[in-house]
Amino acid sequence: MSEKFSLATERIDAYRLRIPRQGKMQTDGIVYTDESMLPNIQEEQSLLQVANVACLPGIVGNSLAMPDIHWGYGFPIGGVAAFDMDRGVVSPGGVGYDINCGVRLIKTALTKSDIQSRLHELVDALFYNIPSGVGSKRKDMKLSSRDQKNVFIKGARWAIEQGFGYAEDAEHIEEQGAIPGADPDVISDYALERGRPQLGTLGSGNHFVEIDFVDEIYDAGIAEALGLYKDSITVTIHSGSRGLGYQVCDDFIKIMLKASQKYGIELPDKQLCCAPIKSEEGRRYLAAMACAANYAFANRQMMMHWVRESFEKVLGARPGALQMKLVYDVCHNIAKIETHSVGGRQQQLCVHRKGATRAFPAHHPQVPDDYKETGQPVLIPGDMGRYSYVLVGTDQALEETFGSSCHGAGRVMSRHQAIKAAKGRSITREMEDRGIYVRAAGRGTLVEEIPEAYKDVSQVVEVVQNAGIGKKVVKLRPLGVMKG
């Protein structure tokens, strides 16, 4: 489907847009958006990308896009697509370069008033203890080959075994912090080299550690079950698999370009290069992707440990006294083998979520026992100047989107546009005027991440709520932000 293809669309309701099957599409595209956000989406090629994904072999159900949709490599960011295990394909472009970029939310026994006078010290401590920025590395840690392989297989549990957290942390991580099927032998030497010194680092771009407080509660019962109360302090960590994940993606795009030709797969866009799920190339990619995903789980687990240590040191608290516990940790960029109901029968599928969050409902077997009555927490960060949200998954999401929801606000400005818009401004001072203390590895990150570079996440979340694919629980507001 070329860029000259005239793409027909039709409005299903106030929160759903259909791209009817046309050209070589095998199914419809469904985009969750309201009318106010549509012009921005139409300015770029992300709708065409939704249609292109619908052309891939073995797609099951619709090609989907969440309301934070924007252009990405191959799949749009915000794209979701499921594929039949026998006839379908797996595509690195459906996962992205930052494999298992994700978010974890930490609750505490603290309130806003408890830390207001120590906020600068807390953010400075986080900035000191967690390396950030482009190419950031830990000087005090370089994994041995054996340790690195164990990270790939055990994920967050490896970090916990090394003393970075508690066994109970793993219960509130998607897949308990380790996606099965990882095979360290399929990782290239260069990817290994890139990943070895970066475990326990934030990275750059839109990655952050953020101190928030609970500003609004929409469902008091669910909020209480998650341990979130009015004015209580939370900490959000957003990061992924660093250079390792990038290199795994880069390595396999080259492999998949050849595989697409080998298996006679007609691609509407070369960035959608792929291989049959059960082919050797497909198996090797999923095994490498699992390694990078598990590295990301371990990465966030270690950063959570240093968040706990930073708070305890600044506030003079003994370990555990602040009750800093994990609410949940979700993947954003992943392809997972899951069982879903298709046409009234249970079927294994390979579900690609790129810039999208798993959103399983109450009583789903993969939801932790203590959340069985609430549903899986869905963490939706916004920009550093406004707010973020906690939702839970719904039955409707499971039926319509393979249990998926949005993952954030979604960019409306490129990084170049943001730099231009921020020229001559002091972003740090602007944030301070909003009552938010910000530390960053460099000014470049701050100007690229100005709040107006993103959609207003409240609009995105309203579409999710009104479409029924997520249920709002609380709104979080930032007090202090550490940027990559």
Beta strands, then each sheet from edge to edge (+ up, - down):
strand 1: 10-13
strand 2: 16-19
strand 3: 29-32
strand 4: 59-70
strand 5: 77-84
strand 6: 89-90
strand 7: 102-111
strand 8: 208-217
strand 9: 232-239
strand 10: 275-276
strand 11: 325-331
strand 12: 333-342
strand 13: 345-354
strand 14: 356-358
strand 15: 377-380
strand 16: 388-392
strand 17: 404-406
strand 18: 437-440
strand 19: 471-483
sheet 1: 1+ 2- 3+ 4+ 5- 13+ 12-
sheet 2: 6+ 10-
sheet 3: 11+ 7- 9+ 8- 19+ 16- 15+
sheet 4: 11+ 7- 9+ 8- 19+ 18+
sheet 5: 14+ 17-
end
